[in-house]
């Protein structure tokens, strides 16, 4: 597989060829894995392709390449993923942060008129904590609570909060959000809930269907179970002048809008992602 490979540049070239059939970014994937085994930045690998690869590093690289050829995401292999302006630890227990979800961050920040305000944020199904912690990075006086039903996922989110310096401004709790109660309402409720219809999950790309946790994907028979759940209690945990920001799947705009309109919310804005697909809906009370 990597015979006669002696340098970082040679490894990147070889791996890019191997990865062509499994990813749209073969050279990037290759460079990230080579940089990881060298404990260098991808820029360093790009700028200095002559960096040598010794036998130990080659052995490690081969094991990572085998995993990537089995469609395991690069982020799961190296244990981290960039999102917004931050790097988040990821594991097999967490949904990978995706660029599409940055649409929600942009929409929330656009709606907030005073970014220095003492806002309270609630993140349902927090996963890695990427939504909550990214917003805290932009809102210096905000505090938040992240909730997830998986204890292992909560442990990852707590670690990310510590590593990124936000542990004093947020609390990560393990519970079913239907059981969550609060004495003090929140200004903003955010969520990237599971929204894939159950029967569609096996048809997703293998990087998702085989390596992302089912709890973070399965939205029930029609993909809308989580939205119905959130709509049933959101008015009890959000201030009257607060708002909701929810990521949605392709083609779900009308159905999700109907669910929240019936629960007494009004649509403030539908935000499209970079591919011009409806990706986030903001609701006012």
SVG drawing of the C-alpha trace seen along z (x, -y; Angstrom):
<svg xmlns="http://www.w3.org/2000/svg" viewBox="-52 -45 65 47">
<polyline fill="none" stroke="black" stroke-width="0.4" points="0.0,0.0 2.7,-2.5 5.8,-0.7 8.7,-2.9 7.1,-5.9 9.7,-7.8 8.4,-11.4 5.2,-13.2 4.7,-14.4 5.0,-10.9 2.5,-9.6 0.0,-12.3 0.2,-11.6 -0.2,-7.9 -3.1,-8.2 -4.9,-10.7 -4.9,-8.0 -6.2,-5.4 -9.0,-7.7 -10.3,-8.9 -13.2,-6.4 -14.5,-7.0 -14.4,-10.8 -14.7,-14.1 -11.7,-15.4 -9.0,-12.7 -6.0,-14.9 -7.3,-16.8 -8.1,-13.6 -4.6,-12.3 -2.9,-15.4 -4.8,-15.4 -3.9,-11.8 -0.2,-12.4 -0.1,-15.5 -1.7,-13.6 0.9,-10.8 3.7,-13.4 2.1,-15.6 2.4,-18.5 -0.1,-20.9 -1.5,-20.3 0.1,-23.5 3.5,-22.2 3.0,-19.0 1.9,-21.0 4.9,-23.4 7.5,-20.8 6.7,-17.6 10.2,-16.4 9.5,-15.7 10.7,-12.1 8.4,-9.3 10.1,-6.7 9.0,-3.0 6.9,-3.7 5.0,-6.5 4.4,-4.6 3.0,-1.7 0.6,-4.1 -0.3,-5.7 -1.1,-2.3 -3.5,-1.5 -5.3,-4.8 -5.5,-4.3 -7.1,-0.9 -9.8,-2.6 -10.4,-5.4 -10.7,-2.9 -13.4,-1.2 -15.2,-4.6 -14.5,-5.7 -14.5,-9.5 -11.1,-11.2 -12.5,-13.1 -13.3,-9.8 -9.8,-8.5 -7.9,-11.5 -10.5,-12.3 -11.3,-15.9 -13.2,-18.0 -13.1,-21.7 -16.4,-23.7 -17.0,-27.4 -13.6,-28.7 -13.0,-25.9 -11.7,-22.3 -13.9,-19.7 -13.1,-16.3 -15.3,-13.7 -15.8,-10.0 -18.0,-7.1 -20.6,-8.4 -20.9,-11.8 -22.4,-13.1 -19.7,-14.8 -20.0,-18.6 -20.8,-19.5 -20.4,-22.8 -24.2,-22.8 -24.8,-23.3 -22.8,-26.5 -25.9,-27.9 -27.6,-27.8 -24.8,-29.8 -25.0,-32.5 -28.8,-32.7 -28.7,-33.1 -25.9,-35.7 -27.8,-37.7 -30.9,-37.8 -29.1,-38.9 -29.0,-42.7 -26.8,-43.0 -24.1,-40.4 -22.8,-41.6 -26.1,-40.9 -26.3,-38.4 -28.2,-35.7 -29.1,-32.2 -28.9,-29.5 -30.3,-26.0 -29.0,-23.4 -31.1,-20.2 -29.1,-17.2 -25.8,-18.9 -23.6,-16.2 -20.0,-17.5 -21.3,-20.8 -20.4,-22.5 -23.5,-24.7 -23.5,-25.9 -19.8,-26.4 -19.5,-28.1 -22.2,-30.6 -20.5,-31.2 -17.3,-32.0 -19.2,-34.8 -21.3,-36.0 -18.9,-37.0 -21.5,-37.4 -23.8,-34.5 -24.1,-31.3 -25.7,-28.0 -26.9,-24.5 -26.4,-21.6 -28.5,-18.5 -28.0,-15.0 -29.5,-11.7 -26.2,-9.8 -23.8,-9.9 -20.8,-9.1 -21.7,-12.0 -22.1,-14.3 -18.6,-13.4 -17.2,-14.5 -19.1,-17.8 -17.9,-18.5 -14.3,-17.8 -14.8,-20.2 -16.1,-22.9 -13.0,-22.5 -10.6,-22.4 -12.1,-25.4 -12.2,-27.5 -16.0,-27.7 -16.6,-25.3 -17.3,-28.3 -20.0,-29.5 -21.9,-26.4 -23.3,-23.2 -23.7,-20.0 -26.4,-17.7 -27.3,-14.1 -31.0,-13.6 -33.9,-13.1 -34.9,-16.6 -38.6,-15.7 -37.7,-15.4 -35.7,-18.7 -37.1,-21.4 -35.8,-24.8 -36.7,-27.5 -35.3,-30.3 -36.3,-30.4 -33.8,-30.7 -33.5,-33.4 -32.6,-31.1 -33.3,-27.4 -31.1,-25.8 -31.0,-22.2 -29.8,-20.0 -32.1,-17.1 -32.2,-13.7 -34.3,-14.2 -33.5,-11.3 -36.6,-9.1 -35.8,-5.7 -36.1,-3.8 -33.7,-6.3 -30.7,-5.8 -29.3,-2.7 -29.3,-4.6 -27.0,-7.3 -23.4,-7.4 -21.4,-4.9 -19.5,-7.6 -22.8,-8.5 -24.8,-5.3 -22.0,-3.2 -20.0,-5.7 -22.4,-8.3 -24.5,-7.2 -28.0,-6.1 -29.5,-8.2 -28.3,-11.3 -29.8,-10.3 -33.1,-8.5 -36.0,-11.0 -38.7,-8.3 -40.8,-7.0 -41.2,-10.5 -38.1,-12.2 -40.2,-14.6 -40.4,-13.0 -37.8,-15.3 -39.6,-18.4 -42.9,-17.3 -41.2,-16.7 -39.5,-20.1 -42.7,-21.9 -44.6,-20.2 -42.5,-21.9 -40.5,-24.8 -42.9,-27.4 -42.3,-26.3 -38.5,-26.8 -38.1,-29.9 -38.8,-33.6 -41.8,-35.2 -39.4,-37.4 -37.0,-34.6 -36.6,-32.5 -35.9,-29.0 -33.3,-28.0 -33.6,-24.5 -31.7,-22.7 -33.8,-20.8 -33.4,-18.2 -34.0,-18.5 -37.7,-19.0 -38.8,-19.4 -39.5,-23.2 -43.2,-23.0 -43.8,-20.1 -41.6,-21.6 -43.3,-25.0 -46.7,-23.4 -45.6,-21.6 -44.4,-24.8 -47.2,-27.0 -49.7,-24.7 -47.8,-25.0 -48.2,-28.8 -44.9,-29.9 -44.4,-32.2 -41.7,-31.8 -39.1,-34.5 -36.8,-33.3 -35.8,-30.3 -32.0,-30.2 -30.5,-28.5 -27.1,-26.8 -24.2,-27.2 -25.9,-24.8 -29.1,-27.0 -31.0,-24.3 -33.3,-25.3 -31.2,-24.3 -32.4,-26.2 -35.7,-27.8 -36.0,-30.5 -39.2,-30.7 -40.5,-33.5 -42.9,-32.9"/>
</svg>
